[in-house]
Amino acid sequence: MSVIGPFGLSVRDRTLEADTQAGLTAVEEGLLEATKSDVPFITEAAQHLVRAGGKRFRPLLVLLAAQFGDPYAPGVVPSAVVVELTHLATLYHDDVMDEAEVRRGVSSANARWGNSVAVLTGDFLFARASHVLADLGPEAVRVQAEAFERLVTGQILETAGPRGRDPIEHYLDVLAGKTGSLIAVSGRFGAMMSGADESIVNILTQYGERLGMAFQLADDVLDIASDSHESGKTPGTDLREGIATLPVLHLRAQAEATGAPEDRELCELLAGDLTDDARHAEVLRRLRAHPALEQARQDTLRYAAEARSMLAPLPEGPAKSALEGLCDAVAHRAG
C-alpha cells in the first residue's frame, strides 16, 4: 500500500500506484515546461506557485479517471497540465481580489511583485493552458471553455453577492462555478482522453462536480473546526478575512429564523473587527460549539456521499476504489 496525492490517499494496487506516480511526475515536468518564458522574470513569476507545491488534486483526478480507458493515451498528461495551469491562474487572480499576502506557504505574487504583475501572470498561465489545450482537439477546447465560463461566472456571483437570493443557495452556486466546474472537467478530461465510453465520461464528470463541492465545503468546516496541525493553515483564517463560509451562513440563517439572543450576539461579534485576537478567538470558540458547524459538516458529507454513489455503475477495480477513497478522505477531513 502506498500513499499518494492529497489527504494521504491510500493506493493498494502496485500498477495503479506506479501509473499515478509516473503521471504526477510527468505533470510536474509539464507544468515547469509550460511556464517557461524567454523572459527570465516571467518564468520566475509564472513558476512561483508551481514550485510552491500544492495538492495537485485536479491532475490526480485526471489520472485516476484515465484508468477507465487507456491511461497511457497521449492526451492524458497534457490535459492534467491544462487543468492545473487553469487552477494556478485563478489563484493569482484570487489573491489580488482578496489582497492575500501568503499562498501555499510563500508570499503571494501580488505581495511580492504587485497586483499588475500578479494579474498579468495569471493571464500568462491561462494563455499557456490554451496553448497546450489546442493540441488536444476542438472538443477539449469546448469543454475547457465551458468550464472557464462557469468558473468566471462563479467569481462574478461571489463579487456581486446574493442580491435578494437565499445566501446559502447563492454560496453553493458560487462554489459550483469556482471549484466544482474545474474538478468536474478533471474527471471528464481523464476519461475522455483515455478513450473511455461516453457513459463513463459522464459519470466521472458528475462525480467530479460533487467531489469538488465536498472538497471546498470540507475546507469551510476545517477553517473553524481544526487546529493548525490538522488543516495546515491557521484556524479562522476565513473568519479573520471576513469571508462568510457555509457555517457562518447557517448561523445567520438560524439567527434570522429563530431570533435567539445568543445567535444574534454571535452574529454581531462576527460583524466586528476580527483582526482583534481576543474577539477572533471568542468567535471561533462559539462557532465550534454551534449547531451551524454541524449543519455545514452534514452538507459536506452529503456531497461526498453523492459523489461516491455516482461511481456505482463503474466496473470494480483499483481505480474505482481509489476514487471512492477520495470521497472517504474528503469526508474524513470534514468529520
N, C-alpha and C positions, 0 to 999 in steps of 0.2 A: 504494500500500500504506500502511495506517495501523496504528498500534499502539494497542490499547485493552485495558482490563481488566487482570487480574492477569498477572504474568510477562511483560509485553510481548507479548501475543497479537497476531500479525500478521493483519490482515484485508485481503484484496486486492480485494474487491468493494465498489464505492462505495455501492451501495444498502444492502448489509448494514452497512457502516460507518456510514452515516447513520442507519439504523434503530436500531442498537445504541447509538450515541452519544446519540441523542434519547431512547431508552428509559432509559439510565442517568441522564440529566439529569432525566427525569420521576420516576424512582425517588428520586433525591436530594431533589427537591421534596416527594415523598410522604412520605419519612422525616421531614423537618422539620415537615410539617403534622401528621403522626400523633403527633409527640412534643411538640406544644404543649399547654399547660395554662393554665387561668385563674389558676393559682398560679405566679408567676414562678420561684420556687425549683424547683418540679417541672420546669418547662420547662428550666431550666439543667441539672439533674441528668440528665434524660431525653435531652437533646441532647448531653451531654458526649462520649459516644463516637461519636455520629453525626458531629459536627463534627471529631472527631479523624481522620476518614478511614477508610481500610481498602481492601482489595482489591475489595470488592463482587463477590466470586466467585459467590455464590449468585444475586443478581439477573442477572448476566451470563449464567449458565446458563439462567435462566428465559427471557431474551430470545432467546437462540440457539435454544432448543427451540421457541419460538413460531414460528420461521421455517418450521416444517413444517406450519403451518396458516395462520391469519390473524394476522400479527404485530401488527396494529393492533386486535385484538379488545379490548373494554373491560376484560376481566379480567386481561390480561397484566401490566400495570404494577402494579396493586394486589396481585397475587399475589407479585410480586417484592418489593414493600414488606413483605408479610407474612413471607416467609422471612428477610429481613434483620433485621426487628424481632425475630423469634424468636431469631435468632443473637445479636444485640446483647444481648438479655435474658439469654441464657445466659452471656455474658461478664461481666456484672455479678455474677451468682451465682458463677461460677467464680473470679473474683478474690477474693471473700470466702472461699471454701473454701480457696484456695491462699495466702491472705494476700499477694496480689500488690500491689506498690506502683506499678507502671507498666503501662500498657496503651496500645498504639499511640502511644508516644512522649509520653504525658501521664500525669499522676498518675491512678491508678485511682480509681474513685468511692469505694471503701471507704477508701483512703488519704486522700482529700480530705474526705469527709463522714462516714466511719464505716460500720461494717458494716450497721447497721439501715437507713440511707438507701440504701445500695447494693442490699440485698436488696429493699427496697420499690420502688426504681426499676426493678429487673428485673421485678418483678411488674406494675408500671405498663405496661411495654413489652409484656409478654405480654397484658395486657388490651387495649391499643391494637391489637395484632396481631389479636386475636379480633374486635374491632370492625370492622376492615377486612375480615376474613375472612367475617363474617356476610353481607356483600353479594354474596359470590361463590357462594353456594348451598350446600345441605346436603352435596353430595359433596365439595366443597372443605373443608368443616368436618371431615368424617370423615377425609379424607386427612391433614389437619394434626394432628388429634387422635391418629391412629395414629403419626405421626412423632414427636409430642411425647412419647407414651408410650415409644417406643423411645429417645428422647434421654434422658429421665429414668432409664429402666432402665439405660442405659449409664453414667450418672453414679453410680447406686447400686452397680452392679457394680464400678466403679472404687474407690469408697469402701470397699466390703466386702472387696475383694481376691479372689484366686483361690479360697481355701478348698478346697484339695485338687485343684483343676483344674490342667491344664497352664498355666503362666503365660503362654506365648505365645498359646495359643488364647484364654485369658481376655482378654488385652490386645486381640487383634483383635476380639473381641466387643464390648469397651468402645468401640473406635473406630467400629465399625459403627453402634452406637447413638448415640454422642455427635457423630460427624461425618458418617458415611455416610448416616444417615437423612434429615437435612435437605437434603443435597445431592441425594439421590435425589428428594425432594419438589420441589426446584427444577426438575429435568428434567421431572418429572410435571406440575407446575403449568403450565409454559410450553407443553407440548404440549396439555394438557387445555384450558386457557383459550383456546388458539388454534383449538380445534375439530379438531385433528389426529385421524387414525384411531386407534382404540384400540390397534392393534398398534404404532403409533409411540409412543404414550403409554407402553406397557410397555417398549419398547426404551430410551427415554430415561430411564425410571425406573431400570432395571438399569444403564444406563451411568453415571448419577449416583452410584449406590451404590458402584460400583467406582472411579470417579474420586475420590470423596470419601475412600476408603481410601488411594488413592495420594497424594492431596493431603496427608493428615495424616502418612503414613509418610515422605514426602519431607521434611517438617519435622523428623522424628526424625533422619533422616540429616544434614540441614543443621546441626542443633544441634551435631553433633560434627565434621562434615567441612569446614564452610565457615569463611571468615573473616567478620568483621562487615560488610565491604563487600559480599560476595555475598549474605548472607542478610538483612541489615537488622537483625540482632539480635546480641547478644554471644554468641559461641560457648560452648557448655557451660552455657547458662542452665538447661536442664532438669536437667543433672547437679548443678549447684550447689543447685538446689531439691529434690533428692532424688527426682526423677521418673524412674522406670525405663522408659525408652522401648525401642523394639524392639532397637537394637544392644546395650543393656545386658542385655536378657532373653536374647538369643542368646549373649552372653558367659557368663552364668550357666549356661545350659543346657549349653554346651560344657565349662565347668569341672566341672560335676557329672558329665557323661558321661565325660570323659577323666581328670579329676583332675590335669591338667597343673599343675605348681607355679607357672608364670608366670601361668596363668589364675586360680588361686586367690589369688595375690598381688594381681592387679589387682582381683579381687572384694573383697578386704579393703580395698584403697585406696578403692574406691567406697563401702564401708560406713562410712568415716571421715568426718571433718569437711571437707567440700568448700568451706566458706567460706574455708578456708586457701588462699591464692592459689597457693602452690607445689605443694601437693597436687593442687589442681584442674588446674593446668597439666600435671602429670605424668600424671594420669588421662586427660586429653584427648589428650595425645601418644600414650599407649599404645593408647587405643581407636582412634585414627585409623589405626594400623598393624595392628590386629587383624582377623582374618577375620570377626568378628561384624559389623563395619560393612559389609563387602561382602555378607554374608547379608541384612542389612536393606535394602541397596540393591537387591538382586535381588528381594526381596519387593515393594518399591515398583514396580519396573519390571514385575513380573508383573501387579500390579493395573492399572497404566496400560495394559499390552498387552491385558488382558481388557476394559477399558473401550473401547479402540479397536476391538476385534473385535466388540463389541456393535453398533457402528454400521454394520456391513457391509450389512444389508438396507435401510438408508435410501437414498433417492434421492440421486444425486450432485448436488453444488451447493455454493455458498459456505458455507451453514450447516453442512453435513456436514464440509467442510474445516476450518471454524473449530473444531468440536467435536473433530475429530482433532488439531487444533493444540493444544487444551488438554491432551490426553493427552501429546503430544510435549513440551509445556512443563513438565509435571509430571515427566516422565522426565528432562528436561534438568536440572531442579533437583536431582534425586536423583543424577544421573550426573556 
